[in-house]
Amino acid sequence: MWKRVRMALLAVVCLALGGLVSFAGAYNSIHVSRLSYPSAGPSDPPAPVYQTYYFTQQIDHFGFDLDLTFKQRYLVSDFHWSKNGPILFYTGNEGDIAWFCNNTGFMWEVAEELKAMLVFAEHRYYGESLPFGNESYKDSKHLNYLTSEQALADFAVLIRYLKESISGAWDSPVIAIGGSYGGMLAAWFRMKYPDVVVGALAASAPIWQFEDLVPCNTFYNIVTNDFRTSGPGCVESIQKSWEAINRLSSTDEGLLWLSTAFHLCFLLKTKEDVGMLKSWLSETWVNLAMVDYPYAANFLQPLPAWPIQVVCKSLQDPRLPDKELVTGIFQAVNIYYNYSGDTQCLNISQTATGNLGDLGWSYQACTEMVMPMCADGVNDMFEPQSWDFEIYSEDCFKQWGVRPRLSWITSIYGGKNISSHSNILFSNGYLDPWSSGGVNYNISDTLVAVTIPEGAHHLDLRYSNAHDPPSVQRARDLEVHYMKQWIKKSRSDR
């Protein structure tokens, strides 16, 4: 049963345009891959300079009987800003805001051109912005205020404070920017608070990955296509590896061999351990699709340029005997987890983004962020797994004591019925599996899709690189063009 749930939760990332987090112990606990993936390449510029501040926020913006507050962290850089200049406001996602600040290079690179102030606001319950301090994750009662609606209200209240407290900022037009879940928040922020932000750039934002707005198998189909186009035999090798692992794990000798072959930090002993191994492998393939960048990058661990192409060199012959085939699988995942060669063993209970806010995102996936996922093992390279909301709900209840609301996000943000809104750019890379739930076509003259055929997860928000494909260069130019239009119009409307 859990295997079926786990497949549905694997990519709920993080978004990360970045899922990808640690398994918190037992195999039968909720584990959700992150959307967001802040990452920096070895040649990226030094960490930018900013000031850190804290703002007192209401824990509950929508009730009047709870007068509790917490400190929300936010980061500011006003080096290029002058009176009435624009403010680029990063809508923080499910992690420490310093990660996103240091690695959202696009904002730092356009700040001078736009003469903009940069503000990076941390999402409640992540990083240092903990409403109940060390007890914030104690139980569902303390987590009750971890919602996208509360986070958007935080952003709106913070912006009003900044405009009132910073000399010359009252007439500054504000543009929301975010990637992955942060991109979803940027889009929803413009929809819900059009008087606060004049426009939004929503990068790799799967705002339609809910209910039946898109087919549940699209996400894993995109991952599979990334591998299919990266090397002959690659997809077929991964498809056949699942049964090979099943056969090898059917004996104690086989379990020992698998543990040794994968250089695991602990021995596989049970069926549940093997399930964890296969889930870890599935997640690795998803991770690689999200960070399939055209240049060497350091996503907590270094990766080569076009890492899937490198991985697929170890997976060229699906006809190999079980042990040889699985050895190739190890060599492939070792590229992701140990490209530097410094890792002594591989820990399948912890993935490469284990220090991000995985616990909070797991709770969000069990309340609002219910994103149906499925695989059939034919049109994709994963084990067949159906989407079963009832099982999903039961597992959420076991871990958190809450029931997910399948239709809540579409109810409050409109699903695909968003044509009445304006001034939102939806950028998506076609290599990114999260583009499955993104807005990939123009809805109106002011709700514009920016497509990046060679782009992985929010590539356009990363620092520019000499190896960037022309499509992402054009995307960034178009994004700046629209931002200038929004800024100009906001000033003419005063």
Secondary structure, DSSP 8 states (H G I E B T S, - for coil): -HHHHHHHHTT--B----------SSTTS-----B----B-TT-------EEEEEEEES-SS-SS---EEEEEEEEE-TT--TT--EEEEE--SS-HHHHHHH-HHHHHHHHHHT-EEEEE--TTSTT--TTGGGTTSSHHHHTT-SHHHHHHHHHHHHHHHHHHSTT-TT--EEEEEETHHHHHHHHHHHH-TTT-SEEEEET--TT-STTSS-TTHHHHHHHHHHHTTSTTHHHHHHHHHHHHHHHTTSHHHHHHHHHHTTBSS---SHHHHHHHHHHHHHHHHHHHHT--SS-EESSSEE-SSHHHHHHTT---TTS-HHHHHHHHHHHHHHHHHTTS--SSB-TT--TTTTSSHHHHHHHHTTT------B-SSSSSS--B---HHHHHHHHHHHHS----TTHHHHHH-TT--TT--SEEEEEETTSGGGGGS--S-SSSSEEEEEETT--TTGGGS---TT--HHHHHHHHHHHHHHHHHHHHHHHT-
